[in-house]
Amino acid sequence: MKDLRARLDKLLTDAEDCDLIAKLATNPQKRALFEKLAADLRSSARDIEIVLASQKESGD
């Protein structure tokens, strides 16, 4: 479970970094790319949160 928690933290940090890069990007295509990457990373983080919550409920 520690591995999942560490992965979750990494995904959320990476998503924040992508958001920052998107805000600083002057090229509209790059801005859109980094916004999409941030959204995808947050989606993956939500999936891991669901797994962690289900493990917690089942007592694993």
C-alpha positions as CSV (number, residue, x, y, z in Angstrom):
1,M,0.0,0.0,0.0
2,K,3.0,2.3,0.6
3,D,3.9,1.9,-3.1
4,L,0.4,3.1,-4.2
5,R,0.5,6.0,-1.8
6,A,3.9,7.1,-3.2
7,R,2.6,6.7,-6.7
8,L,-0.4,8.8,-5.9
9,D,1.7,11.6,-4.4
10,K,4.0,11.5,-7.5
11,L,1.0,11.7,-9.9
12,L,-0.5,14.7,-8.1
13,T,2.9,16.5,-8.0
14,D,3.4,15.8,-11.7
15,A,-0.1,17.1,-12.4
16,E,0.7,20.3,-10.5
17,D,3.9,20.7,-12.5
18,C,2.0,20.3,-15.8
19,D,-0.5,22.9,-14.7
20,L,2.3,25.3,-14.0
21,I,4.0,24.6,-17.3
22,A,0.6,25.1,-19.1
23,K,0.1,28.5,-17.5
24,L,3.6,29.6,-18.5
25,A,3.5,28.2,-22.1
26,T,3.2,30.8,-24.8
27,N,2.5,28.3,-27.5
28,P,-1.3,27.4,-27.5
29,Q,-0.6,23.9,-28.6
30,K,1.9,23.3,-25.9
31,R,-0.5,24.9,-23.4
32,A,-3.3,22.5,-24.4
33,L,-0.9,19.5,-24.3
34,F,0.2,20.2,-20.7
35,E,-3.4,20.9,-19.6
36,K,-4.4,17.5,-21.1
37,L,-1.4,15.8,-19.4
38,A,-2.4,17.3,-16.0
39,A,-6.0,16.1,-16.5
40,D,-4.8,12.6,-17.4
41,L,-2.5,12.5,-14.4
42,R,-5.3,13.5,-12.1
43,S,-7.5,10.9,-13.6
44,S,-4.9,8.2,-12.8
45,A,-4.6,9.6,-9.3
46,R,-8.3,9.3,-8.8
47,D,-8.1,5.7,-9.9
48,I,-5.4,5.0,-7.3
49,E,-7.4,6.8,-4.6
50,I,-10.4,4.5,-5.3
51,V,-8.1,1.4,-5.0
52,L,-6.7,2.8,-1.7
53,A,-10.1,3.5,-0.4
54,S,-11.4,0.0,-1.3
55,Q,-8.3,-1.6,0.4
56,K,-8.9,0.5,3.5
57,E,-12.5,-0.6,3.7
58,S,-11.7,-4.3,3.3
59,G,-9.0,-4.0,5.9
60,D,-6.0,-5.0,3.6
